[in-house]
Amino acid sequence: QLPPGLYKKVLVILHDSVLPYMNEPTLMMDFLTVAYGIGGAISLLALNGLFILIHQHNLEYPDFYKKLYSLLDPSIYHVKYRARFFHLTDLFLSSSYLVAAFIKRLARLALTAPPEALLMILPFICNLFRRHPACRVLVHRPGGPADMSEDPYVMEEKEPSESRALQSSLWEIQSLQNHYHPDVAKAAAVLNQSLSEMEDDLSGLLELSASELFDREVKKKAVDVPLEFEQVRGLFGKKNDIFAEHFSLD
């Protein structure tokens, strides 16, 4: 047992400063699986080490995707290690049959996510569609649910294969097409068109912060917006104003 602070410090460096120098990296299996089950940021940080053990040392973890699915909660768009988590999730989902459930859950959580997270997760979802064309039924299903109560997707289901995601539709993305931030609305509208085969590069979006987004907006060139929809007449510009008869702006 380690204090939470020490757990995080160990897990941050374990995958590149410890495992490569061990004669038997598989000795860390129990430590990493226990850390992965703790939850929160500790589980996110354990993903790096588990990825190495699963792909390079044949670690079998039957409930791995179930636990990964459970980590998707509203806080995932706000945590410090968001970039690392989504980078690894992208790698893990490259060959999973559970992609539809992950897409649907990410879309549902996106309804309350901040703009900087949405500008990352929407291209992320598009990339998953490019890799798994069978999931595109979520976008193109005719006659989707009129409201949340009719959506067959079960958000509370812990087992992703039982969530009925493939029977649902991505009405959440359609809602985001009316987002107050124009860049988010534009990113969500991409799914209305045929997706290109080339995947989006997420490297510049994974660590996008609110301050960077704000700076980007401030640096945009202002567009002159007309404030009057009727031509000004007279001194005060009012209709049937006595001043309009005696004063002119010409």
C-alpha positions as a printed Julia matrix, in Angstrom:
250×3 Matrix{Float64}:
   0.0     0.0     0.0
   1.3     3.42   -0.99
   0.0     6.91   -0.2
  -1.95    8.36   -3.18
   0.73   11.01   -3.82
   3.49    8.41   -3.97
   1.34    6.13   -6.15
   1.1     8.91   -8.74
   4.82    9.7    -8.65
   5.7     6.03   -9.19
   3.17    5.45  -11.97
   4.2     8.59  -13.9
   7.75    7.25  -14.4
   7.16    3.48  -14.21
   6.62    2.85  -17.93
   9.79    4.56  -19.18
  12.16    4.7   -16.18
  11.54    1.33  -14.51
   9.97   -1.35  -16.76
  12.57   -1.09  -19.59
  15.39   -1.79  -17.1
  13.81   -4.8   -15.38
  14.88   -8.33  -16.33
  11.32   -9.49  -15.64
   8.83   -6.63  -16.13
   6.0    -9.11  -15.54
   6.8    -8.88  -11.82
   4.94   -5.54  -11.9
   1.69   -7.16  -13.07
   0.09   -7.38   -9.63
   1.14   -3.85   -8.69
  -0.25   -2.34  -11.89
  -3.51   -4.3   -11.88
  -4.17   -3.27   -8.27
  -3.37    0.36   -9.12
  -5.65    0.15  -12.15
  -8.49   -0.94   -9.87
  -8.11    1.94   -7.41
  -9.91    4.45   -9.63
  -9.46    8.12  -10.44
  -6.12    9.54  -11.52
  -4.22    6.5   -10.23
  -6.1     4.24  -12.65
  -5.36    6.63  -15.51
  -1.66    6.62  -14.74
  -1.55    2.82  -14.46
  -2.63    2.56  -18.11
   0.87    3.31  -19.4
   2.46    0.37  -17.61
  -0.43   -1.95  -18.4
  -0.2    -1.06  -22.08
   3.44   -2.24  -22.14
   2.69   -5.47  -20.27
  -0.36   -6.3   -22.42
   1.26   -5.62  -25.8
   4.86   -6.66  -25.11
   4.61   -9.28  -22.35
   1.24  -10.95  -23.04
  -0.51   -9.88  -19.87
  -4.09  -11.2   -19.82
  -6.57   -8.9   -18.08
 -10.13  -10.21  -18.68
 -11.93   -7.14  -17.26
  -9.56   -4.58  -18.73
 -12.05   -2.97  -21.14
 -14.82   -3.07  -18.55
 -12.61   -1.08  -16.18
 -11.5     1.28  -18.95
 -15.15    1.92  -19.79
 -15.92    2.68  -16.13
 -13.2     5.36  -16.1
 -15.26    7.42  -18.54
 -17.1     9.83  -16.26
 -17.65   13.63  -16.37
 -14.31   14.3   -14.66
 -12.34   12.7   -17.5
 -12.48   15.96  -19.48
 -11.04   17.96  -16.58
  -8.26   15.81  -15.11
  -4.6    16.79  -15.28
  -3.68   13.59  -17.14
  -6.39   13.9   -19.82
  -3.92   13.95  -22.73
  -2.15   10.77  -21.58
  -5.44    8.97  -20.99
  -6.9     9.67  -24.42
  -3.63    8.88  -26.17
  -3.61    5.42  -24.58
  -7.35    4.9   -25.01
  -6.85    5.58  -28.7
  -4.22    2.82  -28.82
  -6.28    0.32  -26.83
  -9.38    0.82  -28.97
  -7.55    0.16  -32.21
  -8.8    -3.43  -32.28
 -11.65   -3.62  -29.8
 -15.18   -4.8   -30.62
 -16.48   -2.48  -27.91
 -15.78    0.74  -29.83
 -19.47    1.63  -30.28
 -20.05    1.7   -26.52
 -17.0     3.93  -25.99
 -18.11    6.3   -28.77
 -21.6     6.6   -27.33
 -20.38    7.15  -23.77
 -17.85    9.79  -24.83
 -20.57   11.57  -26.81
 -22.94   11.58  -23.84
 -20.26   12.96  -21.51
 -19.38   15.56  -24.15
 -22.69   17.33  -23.51
 -21.23   18.85  -20.34
 -17.57   19.04  -21.38
 -15.64   22.34  -21.77
 -14.84   23.59  -25.31
 -11.13   22.75  -25.11
 -12.01   19.11  -24.39
 -14.67   19.0   -27.11
 -12.21   20.2   -29.75
 -10.15   17.12  -28.91
 -12.86   14.51  -28.39
 -14.85   15.22  -31.58
 -11.89   14.44  -33.93
 -11.11   11.51  -31.6
 -14.6    10.09  -32.25
 -14.23   10.73  -35.99
 -11.01    8.7   -36.01
 -12.81    5.79  -34.32
 -15.45    5.87  -37.04
 -12.74    5.79  -39.71
 -11.23    2.64  -38.17
 -14.55    0.93  -37.5
 -17.02    1.66  -40.34
 -19.58   -0.7   -38.78
 -20.1     1.9   -36.03
 -21.25    4.56  -38.51
 -24.8     3.32  -38.06
 -24.76    5.5   -34.92
 -24.53    8.57  -37.16
 -26.7     7.56  -40.09
 -29.51    5.74  -38.28
 -32.82    7.22  -39.54
 -35.41    8.29  -37.0
 -33.23    8.54  -33.9
 -34.78    9.0   -30.45
 -36.83   12.16  -29.97
 -35.5    12.59  -26.46
 -33.2    10.91  -23.96
 -35.99    8.76  -22.48
 -36.35    6.93  -25.8
 -32.62    6.26  -26.27
 -31.98    2.49  -25.96
 -28.43    3.13  -24.74
 -28.0     2.28  -21.05
 -25.57    4.79  -19.56
 -25.54    3.05  -16.16
 -24.51   -0.34  -17.6
 -20.99   -1.23  -16.43
 -20.4    -3.9   -19.06
 -19.83   -2.08  -22.39
 -21.03   -5.05  -24.45
 -24.41   -4.9   -22.67
 -24.94   -1.12  -23.06
 -26.99   -1.46  -26.31
 -24.89    1.29  -27.89
 -25.19   -0.07  -31.44
 -28.98    0.22  -31.22
 -28.72    3.93  -30.41
 -27.76    7.05  -32.36
 -25.45   10.0   -31.75
 -28.06   12.68  -31.12
 -25.55   14.18  -28.69
 -23.27   15.18  -31.56
 -26.21   16.79  -33.33
 -26.85   18.82  -30.17
 -23.21   19.96  -30.15
 -23.68   21.32  -33.68
 -25.57   24.15  -31.94
 -22.8    24.76  -29.39
 -22.12   28.37  -28.39
 -18.47   28.05  -29.42
 -18.26   28.22  -33.24
 -15.2    25.95  -33.46
 -17.01   23.22  -31.5
 -20.12   23.53  -33.68
 -17.93   23.28  -36.79
 -16.09   20.21  -35.46
 -19.39   18.49  -34.63
 -20.8    19.26  -38.08
 -18.03   17.2   -39.73
 -20.06   14.06  -39.07
 -22.81   15.38  -41.36
 -20.49   14.76  -44.29
 -18.59   11.75  -45.57
 -15.43   11.3   -43.53
 -12.12   11.28  -45.35
  -9.93    8.19  -45.04
  -7.09   10.19  -43.51
  -7.26   10.27  -39.7
  -7.11   13.58  -37.85
  -3.86   14.36  -36.05
  -4.72   14.74  -32.37
  -1.22   15.58  -31.14
  -1.91   19.32  -31.09
  -5.32   18.92  -29.45
  -4.68   16.51  -26.58
  -3.26   19.18  -24.29
  -5.31   22.14  -25.51
  -6.17   24.34  -22.5
  -8.85   26.95  -21.85
  -6.24   29.73  -21.77
  -4.89   28.69  -25.19
  -8.41   28.67  -26.57
  -9.02   32.14  -25.13
  -5.77   33.49  -26.61
  -6.72   32.03  -29.98
 -10.05   33.88  -29.91
  -8.47   37.17  -28.8
  -5.99   37.1   -31.67
  -8.7    36.7   -34.3
  -9.3    39.74  -36.45
 -12.51   41.49  -35.5
 -15.26   41.69  -38.1
 -17.24   44.91  -38.36
 -20.79   44.2   -37.24
 -23.57   46.66  -38.17
 -25.38   47.84  -35.06
 -28.27   49.63  -36.83
 -30.8    47.88  -39.0
 -32.46   51.17  -40.04
 -30.75   54.18  -41.51
 -30.28   56.99  -38.99
 -32.45   60.09  -39.52
 -32.07   63.38  -37.78
 -30.21   64.19  -34.58
 -31.37   61.23  -32.49
 -32.4    58.86  -35.27
 -35.97   58.34  -34.07
 -38.97   58.11  -36.33
 -41.38   61.08  -36.31
 -38.88   62.98  -34.18
 -39.27   66.77  -34.29
 -35.47   67.1   -34.36
 -35.43   65.26  -37.69
 -37.28   68.15  -39.23
 -34.68   70.75  -38.15
 -31.37   68.87  -37.93
 -29.61   66.68  -40.44
 -26.48   64.5   -40.24
 -25.45   65.3   -43.83
